[in-house]
Amino acid sequence: MLDYNKIKELIHEIDSSSIRVFELENDGFKLKLSKNDEVSFKEINNKEEVNVGNTNSKSIPKKELVVEEESNNIIDIELKEVKSPLVGTFYSSSTPGGKPYVEVGSKVKKGDVLCIVEAMKIMNEITSDFDGEIVEVLRKDEDIVEFGMNIFKIK
């Protein structure tokens, strides 16, 4: 089985190549990387697998399928992803231990500051490209973020 660093290396190599779809299956482990916009659900060994396409834009709208556990109904929700525009360290507030700019449930408008990404001792404010509500904060304070990494989901 591949470890996290090898998977990251593989993703980087595929992303920088002209390959559109890559699949690897080994000992019950299946990995599919795709540059195409696609969403699919498959049942493999009683585990749910989700394949989501990738693009290089800072923030892009995505359709996400959410399964409610109690009723098993599938709901179609329009989610927008905010991606990191640079490599650096993620901070949710302007001061250590301070009140975060946004939390799950926060209403945001286009241009509102969502977080800070520090790169080379420079604090870069990351702003929202959308009006909406924060559905998910995908990073914690002092997490290292890479270019194009999802940091927020907004509906």
Buried (B, 14 or more C-beta within 10 A) or exposed (E): EEEEEEBEEBBEEBEEEEEEEBEEEEEEEBBBBBBEEEEEEEEEEEEEEEBBBBEEEBBBEBEBEEEEEEEEEEEEEEBBBBBBBBBBBBBBBBEEEEEBBBEEEBEBEEEBEBBBBBBEEEEBEBBBBBEBBBBEBBBEBEBEBEEBBBBBBBE
